[in-house]
Amino acid sequence: MRKRVYLLKPVLSAIKETLMLKKIVLFICIGLLLTLSVYGDGSSNSQAVVSLPGQIQVNNNVVFNTNGQYGFVATYRRPDGSSDNEVYSFNTSTGQIVDSKQVAFSPTAIARDSFGTMVVAGSAVTSSPTADLHILQTDQQGRFSSDSCVSNISVPMTGFGDFIPSQVAISDLGYGIFSNKANIYVFSTKNTLSHTCGEILNVSEIISPENYRTNNQLINIDFSKNNNTLSVVWRKSNETFSILLYKLTNNGSLLPIEVNPANQITNEVVLPPGEIIAKGSNVAFDDTDSEIYFVSSSTGTIYSCNIYSTGGVIEKARYQLFADGAIQASLTSPRNIAYRNVQLAGGSQPVLYISRPLGISRPLGKKPNAIVTVRASDASLVSAKMFEEESTMNTTINSAGTTSYVVMSEGHIYRFETLTGETTSLQSLSDRVLNVYLQEQTGVLAVTSMSESSGSVNLMQAD
């Protein structure tokens, strides 16, 4: 019988944390020795550069077509500072721009299904804040077709400190998913006998207009195409958080997954009081979508929850490296987590890859940017790496779970071996680096960056 570990006695918890900290220190010392031997190798393995006519930000992500020969990215602003509204496709071998498509707003995030349909999220400056979702079709040569449609969703705003969300998910069932921070919307991404492209098909109302505020909003969505499972992080107050779970059906409905039958909201995973999931943090699914994993920014606790049982939230382990305490930084410093099932000689080993993109310095101590690999079963440490660079970090990990790629906003690019902790310096870019994406079929890394006036996608071989 599994028990809730957050009820463990303080003495056992202290011993466990001490042992973990000692193990982390050992891994860091080994990592420093390995890193020092390779820092001098700053040789460039850049393959090509996509020079964009406009500016990009960290939310302007890169997606690829199925075979990885073409990539897609949007620009949200022109070099002169005026709004831009272009989505570009490019050849991942040459960096040449293949095609472009105008949208009726400043675009940010892109989501793409397996059949060439893309949803581009963005917003336009209007009297009533609105999220715009432009649905586009692409062919196998990376070109946009003339067919497109738009779905518009109003967004509640409370003034300073609030935001227009850019996250959008797309399924292979012909539906997209978007949250306006108060409700969850399902919209059609194609014309069918029963639906028109862009039509809102389902609305799950979570927060009423009179109860919406900056400390009572939906702050993150994660969608797994494996079994069309959706998680939604709900910030209910500064110290009260929960996760809502849904299944997307073939007809475009969101079916609540009953994980808490005794609760008023039966599909709600309720976190212990004081456990904070920061804005920008995510929820990871295992490879069957039957278990979720997430990390608290306040206590550094790694949690799991089997979504088809009534076992509740299980505390796996606590890492002080990820703990910011009950302070403002816990609400804004994300913890990103990925689940991978690593194939080893003796069988498979499920692991969790966790990153802390934003370090903090405070009188009580410094918490640097860091990445950690732990076993999914008990969150015991596999490898760890801390970075002394005081810049924003972003990472991506291969599907095998063995190698991740790390970029720092100041320009450094690293390869991190998740099972050994070995860290290799790959390259250093002169532009400000934003994010990194991996296309595994072609082995191409796409690193987005910004110069003073325009954006670029730097393409290089991963190995």
Secondary structure, 3 states (H helix, E strand, C coil): CCCCHHHCCHHHHHHHHHHHHHHHHHHHHHHHHHHHCCCCCCCCCEEEEEECCCECCCCCCCEECCCCCEEEEEEEECCCCCEEEEEEEEECCCCCEEEEEECCCEEEEEEECCCCEEEEEEECCCCCCEEEEEEEEECCCCCEEEEEEEEEEECCCCCCCCCCCCCEEECCCCEEEEECCCEEEEEECCCCCCCCCCCEEEEEECCCHHHCECCEEEEEEEEECCCCEEEEEEECCCCCEEEEEEEECCCCCEEECCCCCCCCCCCEEECCCCCCCCCCCCCEECCCCCEEEEECCCCCEEEEEECCCCCCCEEEEECHHHCCCCCHHHHHCCCEEEEEEEEECCEEEEEEEEEECCCEEECCEEECEEEEEEECCCCCEEEEEEECCCCCEEEEECCCCCEEEEEECCCEEEEEECCCCCEEEEEECCCEEEEEEEECCCCEEEEEEECCCCEEEEEEECC
